[in-house]
Structures are given as C-alpha cells and as structure tokens.
Amino acid sequence: ELLPRFGVSGNDAAETKAYIDANLSSVNGTAKYITINLGANDVEGTLPTEVAFKANLTSIIDSVRAKWPACLVYVANFWKRSE
C-alpha cells in the first residue's frame, strides 16, 4: 500500500507543516520509512529564520514519528538549484 505524498511543489517548510498537520490523521496504513526533502523553497523570497525553519522541520518529524513510531525518517540535505 502506498501512502500519500505530502509534498506540494513550491511549498516551504511552514506550508508543508500546516498541510501535514491538517491531513496526517486521515492517512491509513503503516509507513516503513519517510523521506523529508525540504529547504529549497525556504531560501526563495522572504527567508524564514533558522529557528523557525528548524522548528517546522522538527514538528514534521515529530508528527510522523508519533503516527508511525517504528518508521525510519530520512532527511535530505538542503539544496538550492543554481541559477
């Protein structure tokens, strides 16, 4: 069973956190692993503070670990496409 993807193209960490907070409880099934790849959209436009970004990322990790305590959580390195 495939679980939904919570990533939305163009969303930053705060928007992704809000989306996960609103939708995670409706997801059924068991996750074996979660891949989190955030950060690229956080360097565009108005920059969030490092503290705010880390708080959003930590909240996302805490939320998925609360739902699936045995899953592995992989966090990708932050990157930005070169111009």
PyMOL commands that set and color helices and strands:
alter all, ss='L'
color gray80, all
select helices_A, chain A and resi 13-26+40-43+50-67
alter helices_A, ss='H'
color red, helices_A
select strands_A, chain A and resi 33-36+72-75
alter strands_A, ss='S'
color yellow, strands_A
deselect
rebuild
show_as cartoon
